[in-house]
Amino acid sequence: MKPDMFREPVTILVGLGFPAEVRSATDAYRHLCEWPVRLRDHAHAVALKACGAALRGEIEAETARGLFAAFAEKHDLLALETSAIAASRLRRDRDPHIR
């Protein structure tokens, strides 16, 4: 496994809400570089710096993953996991009190 690979991908919503898996610090760095300048904030700067540090081998890829995931969560980019959606639907089907 490459040193910049994440153990688990971070699934984010891109474009018109389509899920995309970010599997490495390289992928995260590219996404952050494409983020519109007018929307960049402190969370963006921290995640970008962390991904760059992971690419240089200064920090672990998992540290960069955590900061990228925090950035994505702050900006409502995190996609729900398919298993979480399926479990939610299953609970609704079985429990009449959940709508």
N, C-alpha and C positions, 0 to 999 in steps of 0.2 A: 504494500500500500504506500502511496506517495505521502511524504510528510505533511502536505497541506490538505489532505483529505479529511473530511469529517467522518466520525463513526456513524452518525445518522444524518441524513440530509435535512436541511431546513426547507420546508415546502412553503413557498410564497405565492401570492397571486400577482400575475403580471398581465399587461394588456387589458383586456376586457374581463378580467377576473379569472383567467386561466391559471391553473396551478403549474408551478415550475419548481423542480428540485434544485436546490443549491447544495452541491456535494463537496465543495472544497473552499479553501480561503481564496483561491484564484477566482472561482465563480462569484463568490461574495464580493470580492474586490471589484470585479467587472461591473456587477450590478450597482454597487455604490458609486462607481465612477460615472455611470449613466444616469444617476439620480439627478433630477433637475436642480440647477444651482440655486434657484429661488426657494427651494424646499429644504435645502441643507440646513442642519441644526447641529447642536452639540452631540446628540446621539449618532448622527451620521459621521461626524468628525472622529469620534471615539472608535466606531466600528471600522471606518476606513483605515485609521492608524493601526488598529489591532490586526486587520487582515494583511496590511503591508508588513507588519512585524512578523506575522506567521510565515509569510512568503520568504522573508529573510532568515527564518529559523531562530528568531529572537524570542518568540513565545510559542506555546503549543497551539496547534490548529483548533483544538477544542475550546480554548480560551477565546479565540477569534470567533468561533461558531456561536458561543454564548452571547457575545457582544453584538454580532450580526442579528441573532434571533431577537435580542432586546430591541434593536433598531427596528426590525420588521414588525414586532409587536406594537411598538409605539406608533407606528404609521399604518396600523391595521392591514399589514401585508401578509400576515401568517394565515395559511390555509388550514382549515380543519382537517384532521386526519380522517381518511376514509373509514377507518375502524370506529372512530368516535361518532361519525355520522350514522353508520350502520347501527351502532349500539343505541344511539338516541332514537332511531326509528323503531328498533326492536322494543325498547321500553315503552314507547307510545302505543305500540300494537298490543302490548300485554297489560298495561296499566291504564284503566279508564280515567284515572285522575290526572294523568299527564296529557297535555294538549299540545 
